[in-house]
């Protein structure tokens, strides 16, 4: 077997393993490190989705976000939210980029804005249609009242992402890990 094939397999295995590790971390930070709110809970697990998407190639980051979030919903008593979570967390990962040598970049910091919009709008629309048993403007409007909880969730996630990303950037993680 050639060295190129061996390196290619090693890189692929490293990516799959890293995506699995990120999915597990997303699950833990979402399911166990959260604050209950009226419509569910507020957590910092999205910060690990941002981190995964800033380190891993997109398909791996998307899988980590979707699997970690879905496991958290399913294993904490909120399985009805799994379809929305899979889509929202997968798309959230797509806002970030792993193209830079650094994790914390202006582009990735700005990606938090569409993440917030997607989180609020996505869950509100899901709640106002699927959870209401059909389209309900009143239910969608009521769901948007959860905005402060979502804002707190994105704030906590942003703090976790920036703190962890800054530490990893100082250690030249991406250069050494060669994802």
C-alpha positions as CSV (number, residue, x, y, z in Angstrom):
1,X,0.0,0.0,0.0
2,X,1.4,3.4,-0.9
3,X,2.2,6.1,1.6
4,X,-0.4,8.4,-0.1
5,X,-3.2,5.9,0.4
6,X,-2.1,5.3,4.1
7,X,-2.0,9.1,4.8
8,X,-5.4,9.6,3.1
9,X,-7.0,6.8,5.2
10,X,-5.3,8.3,8.4
11,X,-6.7,11.7,7.6
12,X,-10.2,10.3,7.0
13,X,-10.1,8.2,10.2
14,X,-8.9,11.3,12.1
15,X,-11.8,13.3,10.7
16,X,-14.5,10.7,11.5
17,X,-13.1,10.2,15.0
18,X,-13.0,14.0,15.6
19,X,-16.6,14.4,14.3
20,X,-17.7,11.6,16.7
21,X,-15.8,13.3,19.6
22,X,-17.5,16.7,18.7
23,X,-20.9,15.0,18.5
24,X,-20.3,13.6,22.0
25,X,-19.2,17.0,23.4
26,X,-22.1,18.7,21.8
27,X,-24.5,16.2,23.4
28,X,-22.9,16.7,26.8
29,X,-22.8,20.5,26.7
30,X,-26.4,20.5,25.4
31,X,-28.0,17.7,27.5
32,X,-26.3,18.1,30.8
33,X,-25.0,21.6,31.0
34,X,-28.2,23.5,30.5
35,X,-30.7,25.8,32.2
36,X,-34.4,24.8,31.8
37,X,-36.7,27.5,30.3
38,X,-40.4,27.6,29.5
39,X,-40.1,26.0,26.1
40,X,-37.1,23.6,26.7
41,X,-33.7,24.6,27.9
42,X,-30.8,27.0,27.2
43,X,-27.4,25.6,26.7
44,X,-23.9,26.3,25.3
45,X,-23.7,23.3,23.1
46,X,-23.9,25.4,19.9
47,X,-20.5,26.8,20.8
48,X,-19.1,23.3,20.1
49,X,-20.9,23.2,16.8
50,X,-19.2,26.5,15.9
51,X,-15.8,25.0,17.0
52,X,-16.3,21.8,15.1
53,X,-17.2,23.8,11.9
54,X,-14.2,26.0,12.3
55,X,-11.9,22.9,12.6
56,X,-13.4,20.1,10.5
57,X,-14.4,20.0,6.9
58,X,-18.0,20.8,6.4
59,X,-19.6,17.3,6.0
60,X,-18.0,16.2,9.3
61,X,-19.0,19.3,11.2
62,X,-22.5,19.1,9.8
63,X,-22.8,15.5,11.0
64,X,-21.3,16.3,14.4
65,X,-23.8,19.1,15.0
66,X,-26.8,17.2,13.8
67,X,-26.0,14.0,15.7
68,X,-25.0,15.7,18.9
69,X,-28.0,18.0,19.0
70,X,-30.4,15.1,18.1
71,X,-29.0,12.9,20.8
72,X,-29.5,15.7,23.3
73,X,-33.1,16.2,22.3
74,X,-33.9,12.5,22.2
75,X,-32.2,11.6,25.5
76,X,-33.5,14.5,27.6
77,X,-37.2,14.0,26.9
78,X,-37.6,16.3,23.9
79,X,-37.7,13.9,21.0
80,X,-40.4,15.9,19.2
81,X,-37.7,18.5,18.5
82,X,-35.3,16.1,16.8
83,X,-36.3,16.9,13.2
84,X,-36.0,20.7,13.7
85,X,-32.7,20.2,15.6
86,X,-31.1,18.1,12.9
87,X,-31.8,20.7,10.2
88,X,-31.0,23.8,12.3
89,X,-27.8,22.4,13.8
90,X,-26.6,21.1,10.4
91,X,-27.2,24.4,8.7
92,X,-25.6,26.3,11.6
93,X,-22.4,24.4,11.0
94,X,-22.5,25.6,7.4
95,X,-22.2,29.2,8.4
96,X,-18.7,28.7,9.7
97,X,-15.5,28.0,7.8
98,X,-12.4,25.9,8.5
99,X,-10.4,27.4,5.6
100,X,-8.2,29.7,7.7
101,X,-5.2,28.6,9.8
102,X,-7.0,30.1,12.8
103,X,-10.3,29.1,14.4
104,X,-11.2,32.6,15.6
105,X,-11.6,34.8,12.5
106,X,-13.8,37.7,11.7
107,X,-15.7,35.5,9.3
108,X,-16.4,33.0,12.0
109,X,-17.3,35.6,14.6
110,X,-19.8,37.1,12.1
111,X,-21.3,33.7,11.4
112,X,-22.8,33.8,14.9
113,X,-25.4,36.4,13.6
114,X,-27.0,34.1,11.0
115,X,-26.8,31.3,13.6
116,X,-28.9,33.3,16.0
117,X,-31.4,34.2,13.3
118,X,-31.7,30.5,12.2
119,X,-32.0,29.3,15.8
120,X,-34.8,31.7,16.7
121,X,-36.7,31.6,13.4
122,X,-36.2,27.8,12.8
123,X,-37.5,26.7,16.2
124,X,-40.3,29.3,16.2
125,X,-41.6,28.2,12.8
126,X,-41.3,24.5,13.8
127,X,-43.2,25.2,17.0
128,X,-45.8,27.2,15.2
129,X,-46.4,24.6,12.5
130,X,-45.5,21.1,13.6
131,X,-46.0,21.5,17.3
132,X,-49.3,23.4,16.8
133,X,-50.6,20.6,14.5
134,X,-50.7,22.9,11.4
135,X,-49.8,26.5,10.6
136,X,-50.7,28.8,13.5
137,X,-49.7,32.5,13.4
138,X,-50.5,32.8,17.1
139,X,-48.3,29.8,17.9
140,X,-45.4,31.2,15.8
141,X,-45.8,34.6,17.5
142,X,-45.8,33.0,20.9
143,X,-42.7,31.0,20.0
144,X,-40.8,34.1,19.1
145,X,-41.3,35.2,22.7
146,X,-38.6,32.7,23.5
147,X,-36.1,35.2,21.9
148,X,-34.4,36.1,25.2
149,X,-33.7,32.4,25.9
150,X,-32.2,31.9,22.5
151,X,-30.2,35.1,22.9
152,X,-28.8,33.7,26.1
153,X,-28.0,30.4,24.4
154,X,-26.2,32.1,21.6
155,X,-24.3,34.3,24.0
156,X,-23.2,31.4,26.1
157,X,-22.3,29.5,23.0
158,X,-20.3,32.4,21.6
159,X,-18.4,32.8,24.9
160,X,-17.5,29.1,24.9
161,X,-16.5,29.2,21.2
162,X,-14.3,32.3,21.5
163,X,-12.6,31.1,24.7
164,X,-11.9,27.5,23.4
165,X,-11.0,28.8,20.0
166,X,-8.6,31.4,21.3
167,X,-6.8,28.7,23.5
168,X,-6.6,26.3,20.5
169,X,-5.3,29.1,18.2
170,X,-2.6,30.1,20.7
171,X,-1.5,26.4,20.6
172,X,-1.5,26.4,16.8
173,X,-3.9,23.5,17.0
174,X,-5.0,23.5,13.3
175,X,-1.5,23.6,12.1
176,X,-0.4,20.7,14.4
177,X,-3.6,18.6,14.0
178,X,-3.7,19.0,10.2
179,X,-7.4,18.5,9.6
